Amino acid sequence: MCAIPFGPGPKSYGDQRTASSPGDILFTPLSLSIKTKSASNLRSLLRTHNIVLPGEKAGAGPPRRWAPPAAARRGCRDGGGLMAARDMEAAVDLGETVALSAEPGFPAPCCPHGPALLFVKISQGKEEGRRFYACSACRDRKDCNFFQWENEKVSDARLAAREEFNRSSQPSLSHRQNVERYKKFVLLPLSKRKFCQECQQLLLPAEWENHSGHEVLTDITNAQLKRPSQILYPLENKKTNAQYLFADRSCQFLLDLITELGFRRVLSVGTPRLHELIQINGFEEQQFNVKSLLLDIDFRYSQFYTEEDFCHYNMFNHYFFGGEVAQEVCRKFLHEEKGEGVIMVTDPPFGGLVEALAFSFKKLIAMWREAQEEAHSSKEMPIFWIFPYFFESRILEFFPSFTMMDYQVDYDNHMLYKHGKTGRKQSPVRIFTNLSPSTIVLPIEEGYRFCSLCQRYVSSENQHCKTCNSCTSKDGRQWRHCVLCQKCVKPSWVHCNACNHCALQDHACESVQIGCFICGGADHKRSTCPHFSVTRRAYQADGKQRQMKNKKLKMSTIKKPSVKQRKMRVLKGKIKNKKE
């Protein structure tokens, strides 16, 4: 899984898996550049043009920051990216919801973490708020407080300073330079092979002195170099990263399943553990004929893999950081054998925008279809999408042919998503695929069984419901059928007559709003509300008046100096005059 934070959450903005709706995607790169002699000069220039740097306090103006989903952990180099569209039906704790929409032909600005996302605040029953760009990667403003109003006019000098700052935030070494370093590293004797854990970097002898005070691993073996995910620290900061790695059990199952189905190439999107397992088997077994190409946003892997084995890639905007060269590597990989025998396996961050992921995956599918003959132009590229089961409806919205399998995927460095747990503590992560469910055999020794009625493997507790004519459980427990709801529900739920649906027994009864979030109409949704564009124009026309009102209110709250403070200032002035 790639190292990106996603998803809003109430109050603390923690992880919250909330459904979102589709949208368009667009980005146009900035091409201006300036020259500075040092980082301090660059920062001074940025302050001159009122560009707020990460970790510094902004002057004023931005509304309370909603935590946006991440699209890129690293900045863009010379173009690419996305301006995603999002329409969340659920409100956060402030009684607000967030909507993103893309304007054709309008470029999205970049911060050091990549193309910014466009947001708008919407309060129930009120007009739409003013839209603004914010950092796509960082949920905490201390990490990156990039902010820009949608219609804000930015000077050429400010654009140039911003572009230079973004460029200076990129990795100091290119992928090709890292490959050359790796070639020199493997030629060193075992006693001279060192890895800096603090800098997460392979060290050559000439660099030892610069890392003398750091924690360093020594005697790095070839076996360790083939398993870089075990050397590199997982990026687990929940406010900036969320990198979890397949456990050996799940990783081996996926590889065995891929080989049994006859696939010869694997496009590993955000699955470094699976990629390295395929690489290891290719080195150790001569008859093993499966190849893998890793697309991942974690640039640290460029230290261990060549440009033909790894592409620095952002799965939320289909952006190749290596430009056309990296994109051509991916295209060539997909076009081998006229596109036959390839499968894409992806494990995105669980709070990610499903519509943004779907956009990127469809771009990869379109790239794969370029090698297909016209007679097979409607053929689908086989996909394994690893994601929690509660995103099933969102995934099916974009890929109706997908089916969710019962297999529980577990992770090494996640305290909850572990194999062997029962009840509600089971891992919620599943495999979504467009392959026929009957062809995917799940391990019987782990409790999975074949349902002859559904023609697929299911978990042992997932019993077939005669009324629904399906094995309905999603979380591994046995669900029960509710006659009033006309569907199967979780075993801990009971039917509530007040709410007219099943819920937890101690839930708070309240009327569930159905229909438009803006005007309350029951015959349409927010996205098709006839008042949507009208309220937006009215809000923007009145925007300056609200800004002036907020400015006056802020000025009125500034404390005046006390009498004692004024006397001290006068006294200091007299002393200064006498000295002069």
N, C-alpha and C positions, 0 to 999 in steps of 0.2 A: 504494500500500500504506500502510495506516495505521501510525502510529508507536508500536508496542507491542512489548515484548520477550517472547519466549516460549520455553518448553521447557527442561527440565533437562539437565544434562550432567555427566559424571563429573569429580570433583576440582575443576576450575575452574568448574564449572557453565556451560560454554559451550553453544553451540547443539548440540542433539542431536535429531534427528527420530525420536521414539519413538512407537509406536502407543499409543493409549489407548482406553478403552471408554466407552459412553454412561452418562448419568445424568440426574437431575432438576435443575430449576433453580428457585430461589426467592429472593426478597428482600423484606423489609419495611422501610420507611424509618424513621429516627429523627426525631422531631418536636420534641424539646426544644431550647431556646435560652437563652443567657445574654448579658449585655452586659458588655463590657470597654472601657476607654478607650484601651488601646494594646496592641501586640503583646507587649510585655514583661510587661504585666499578665496577658495571656492565657497566656503560657508559664508564668508563676509559678503560675497557677491549675491548669494542666494537671499541673505537677509535684506540686502539693498533692494531687491526686487520683491520683497514680501513673500518669499517662499519659506514655508515652515518646514523645518527639518525634523526627522524622526527623533523623538526624545526631547524636543524643545516645546515650549509653551506657545500656543497660538495666540494671536492678538485678540480677536473677537470675531463674532459673526456666525460660525457654524452652529447648527442646531444640535441638540443632544444626539450623540452618535449612536446609530443603530449598528450592531455588529454584523458586517456583511459577510457572506460566504466567500471563501478564498478562491481565486482563479489562478494565482501564481505566487509562489514563494519568492522567486527571484525576478528581477526586473527584465524588461525587454531590451534587446540590443538595437536592432535596426528595423523593427516593425513587427506586426502580428499582434494577436490578442483578441479579446472579445468584450463586447458590451452586452451582457446578458439581460434577458427580460424575465421578470419574476412577478407573480401575482399571488400572494399568500392570502388564503382565506381566513387564517386564524390570527387573532390579534395578540400582541404581547401585553405585558403587565400594565403598560401605560394607556391601554385602550387604543393602540395604534397598530397599523399594519404597514407593510412595506411593499411597494410595487416598483418594478424596474421596467422601463420600456426603451427600445432603441429607435433613434431617428435615422433613417437612411441617409448615408453620406456624411454623417456627423462623426468626427473622430473622438475616440475616448482618450483622455490624457493618461500619462504614465507616471507612476511613482516608482521608487526603487523595487517594489514587489510586483511590478507588471502593470498591465492596463487596469485603470480604475473602473469600478462599477458605478452605474447610475442608480440612484435611490430617490424615493419620494415617500413622504410621510402621509398617511391617510388615516383620519379619525372617523369613527363610525358616525354617519349622519352629517358629516361636515365636508367642506370642500377639500380638494386634493392639495397637499403641501407643495412647496417649492422644491424642485428636483436638484440634486447635487451629486457630485462624484466623490467617492471615498475609496480608501485602500481596499483592495480585494483580499489581501492575505492576512492582515493583522486585525484582530478584534479589540486589541488594547491600543489606545492612542499613544501610549508611552512607546510602543514599538514603531508605529508609523501613523502620524497624524495628518496625512495628506488630505486636503479638502479643497474642492473647487465647485462653485455654483455652475449649473449646467450652461446658462447663457452668459457667464462671466467672460468679459473680454480680457485676454491675457496678452501682454506685450511680447514682441519678438525677443526682447532681451530676457524676459522672464522665462519664456519657452526654451531659449538657448541654455540658460542656467539650469533649468530643471532637467533638460536632456543630458547635460554634462554631469550633473549629480547622479542621475540614473546610471550613466555609463561608468562612473567611478565606483559604483556599488556592485559591479559585476565581479565574478571570480577573477583573481589576478592571473591565473594560468588558463589557457585554452585547452580544449579536449586534446588536440594534437600534441601540445606540450606535455600534458599528463601522460599520454601514451609513450612519448620518448623517455620520460622519467621512469616509467614502469619497466621499459626495456633495460635501462641501466640498473634498476633496482634488482631485477631477477638474476643479473650476472654477479651480484655481490655474494661473498661467502655468508653463511648463516649468521655468523657472529656480528656482521656489519649491517644486517637488515633490521631497521628500526621503524616504528610507527608512532607518531606523536598523537596521543589520545586527546590532548587539549586542542590541537589544531586540526585533528582528523586528517592527517597527511602522512604519506610515505616519505621517509627522510633519506636523502643521500648523504654520504659522509661529509661533504662540504657544508651541510646545513645543521650538523649536530650542535655546533656552538650556539646557534640562535635559539635552540630549544633545550638548552642545558637545564633550565629551571622547570621544565614541563614533565608531566607524567608520560613516560615513553615505554612502549612495548618493545621487547628485543627478541632476537632469534625468530623472526617471522618466517614460517615454513611455506612451502609451495601449497600445501593443503589449506593453510589459512588464507593465502592469496586467492584461492579458488572459491572461498566462502566469505566475500567481503562484508556481507550483512552481519556476520558474527564479529567482525573487527570494528566496524563503524558503530557509533552510538546511535540507537534509534532516537529520532527527534520526537519527543513525547510531551513537550510543553503544550498544554491544551489550549493556550491562548494564541499560540503561533504555529504549532505543529501537531500532527496526530498520525504518527508513523507506527503501524503495527505490522508484524511479520508473521507469515504462515508458520504454524507448528510443523514439525517434520511429518507428522501423521497426515495432515491435510495436503501438504505439498507432494508427498509421495503418492497419495490417492489421485490427485489431479494428473500427475505425470503418467501413472499407470492407466488411467482412464483415457488420456490423450493417445497413448500408444495403442491401446486396445481398439480404439475407434479408427485407427489407421492414419492419423495426422502426422505429417512429416516436418511441419514448420509451425512454430508458436510465436505469435505476436504478443509479447508479455508487456501489457500496459499497466505500470504500477505494481508489478509482481516480481521484485528482485529475487526472492527466495526460489521461486519456480525457475527463473532464468538461470540462476547459478547451479541448480540441481541438474538442469538439462545440459549445461556446459560441462559439469563434472562427469556425467554419464557419457558424453561425447568423447571426453579424453580417456576414460577408463575402459570403455567397451567399443571395440571396433565395429561390431554389428549394429550399434545404436545409431540410427540415422535421423534423429530428430534435431532440428536446429531452432534457435530462439533469437529474437531481436528484442532487447529491452528498451521500452520507452518510459522514461521516468523523469520527474522534476528534480530529483536529488542528484545534483551535479557531482557529488563525491564519488559516485560510481565510475566517473570518467577516468579515475586513477587506475582502475582495474580492467577496464574493457576497451577494446579498440573502437574506432568510429563505425565499423561494420557490425559491432555487437551491441552498441549502446547509443541511443539518441536522447539528448537533453530535450524533454518534451513536456508540455503543459496540457494535460488532458481536459482542462476546462475551457480552452479556447483553441484547441487544435493548432498550437503554436510550437514550431520547431526552433529552438534557440540557435541551432546551428545553421539556420537559413535553408536555402535551396539544396545545399550539399547533403544535409541531414535528411531532408524530405525525400531526396532522390534515393538515399539508402533504404528508407522505409518502402518507397514505391517499388524498388527493385526486389526487395524481399517478398513483397506481396505478389509480384508478377511472376515469380519463379514457377515453372511448370504450368504456365497460363492460369495461375491462381488456384490450382488444385492442391489439396492436401494441407491447407493452412487453416488455423483456428486462432481467434483472438481471445486471450484470457486477461481480464481486467479486474482489479481490486481497488476501486476508488475510495477516498475518505468518505465515511458514512454520512457526514453532514453536508455532502456536496450537492450542488444544484443538479437535479436529475436532468432538467432540460439542457443545461450546458454540457453535461456528459453525453447525452443523447446526440447533441449537435456534433461533437467531436467524433463520436463513434460512427455516425453516419458519414462523416467526411472520410474516415478511414475505410468504410465500406465502399464509398464511391471510388476511392483510390484503387481498391482491390478490383472493382468491377471494370476498370479500364482494361484489364487483361482478359475479360470474359468476351466470348463471342456474342453477337447480337441475339442469337437464339436463347442464350442463357443470361440476358441482361437483367432479368427479374430475380435471379438466384440470390440467395442470402449468404453472406459469409458466416460460417459457424462461429458462435460466440459463447463464452462462459463469463457471465457478469456476476462477480461476487459482491453481495449486498445484503443488508438486513431484510427480513421477510416483511416488515411493516412498510417497505417501499414498493411492494408488489404492484399496487394499483397505479403508482406513478410510472413504473417501468413499462407496464402493459399499455399505458397511454401512448408511449412513443414506439414501443415494439410489441404490437399485439400478438405476434407469433411466439413470444417467449413463454416458457413454463418454469415455475419454481420447483426445484427439487428439494427433497427433505433432508439432504445431507447437511450436517452441521459442521461448518468450517470453524476451526479454532486457531488461536494465535499464541505465540510464545510469550510475548511481553504485554499481554492484556490480562489483568487479574480476573476478569469475569468470563471472557470468551474462551473457556477451556473445555476440553472433551471430558466426558464422564460424569458431568453434573446432571442433576435431574430436576424436574419441576420447572419453576420459573427461572432457575439459575442456569438453564441451558443456553448455549450460544445461539443468538438470534440470526446469525449470518448464514445465508443460503446461496445456492448456485442458481442463477437464472440463465436459461439457454433457449436457443431456437432449434436445437436438435430434438429429435423424437424422444420423448421420455422413456419409451420402452427399450431404447438402445443404451441407456445409461444404467449400468449395474452398480448398485450400492453394496458395500461389504456386509454380508449376512452375519459375520462374526461380531459386528458392532450393533446388531439388533435390528437391522433393516430387513424388510420382507417385501415380496412381490405381490401386489394386489392385482388379481386376474381381472377384476371388473374395471379398474382404472387403467390397467396395462402400464403400470409403472411401479418402481420401488418406493416404499414409504417407511417411516419410522414405526417401531413396534407398537407405540401407543396411538398411532393415527388410525382409527377405526373407520371403516367404510359406512357412510350414512345412507340408508336406503331412500330416505326422503329427498336428500340433496343429490343422490346418486354420485357421490364423490367422497374421497378421503379428505376431509375438510380441515383438519388441524394444520395450523401454521407454526406453532411454537414447540411441537414435540409432545404436547400433552393431549389426552383424549378430550375432544370437545363434545358438547351435547347440543341437540337440536331444540330450538325454541319455536314452538308452533305459531306464536303470535308474531315473532319477527320473521318467520319463514326462512330461517337460516340457522346454521350451527354457530355457537358462541363459546367463549372460553368457559371452563368449568367453574370458575370463581364468580361469574356474572349471573345476575338474576334479572327477571323482567320487571321493569318499573312502569307502573300504569301512568304515573304523572308525566314521565318523560316519553312514554310510549316506545321504549326500546330497552334492550338489556344493558346493564352496567354493573359496576361493583355495588355490593350491598350497602356500603356506607357512603355512597356518592352524594353530592349535594344536588338535589333536584332543581333544575332550572330550565326555562324554555330554550330550546335550541333554535337559533335563528336560521331560517331557510330563505335563500334569495340573495338580494343585493346587499353588499356591505355598506354602500354609500347612502342610498335612499331608503332601503328597507323593503323594496318591492319584491314580491314573491315570484314574479314571472320572469326574472332575469338575474344574471350574475353581475358582479362589479365590472368585469371586463367589457360587458355589453351595455352598461348603464347609459341611458341617453343624457344624463347629467354629467357624465365623466369629463368630456372636453369643455363643457360650459363652466363647470366649477373650477377647472384648471385655469382657464383664461381669467376668470374673475379673481382667483387667488393671486395670479401673477400680476394683474393690474393693481392690486391692492398691496403688493409686496413691499414697495418702498415706504408706504405709510406705516406698516408694521415695523420695518427696520428703524425708522425714525423714532417710533414710540418706544421700542426696546432700548435704543440708544439713550433717550431722555431718562428712561427708568433706571438705566445703569448709572448715569451721571448723578441722579438724585440719591443713589445709595452710597456714593463715595463719602467717607467720613471727613468732616472738616477738621483742621488741626485745633487742638485745645489751646486755651490761653497760655498755659505753661509752655507748650511747644512753640507758639508764636514768639514768646519772650526769649526763649533759647535761640531762635533763629536771629532775632534782632541783636542779641548779645554776641553771637558768633560773627555777625557782620561787622560790628564795631571793633572787635578784636582784630579781624582781618584788615580793616582800614588802618588801624594804628601800626600794624607791622609793615604795611606798605609805605 
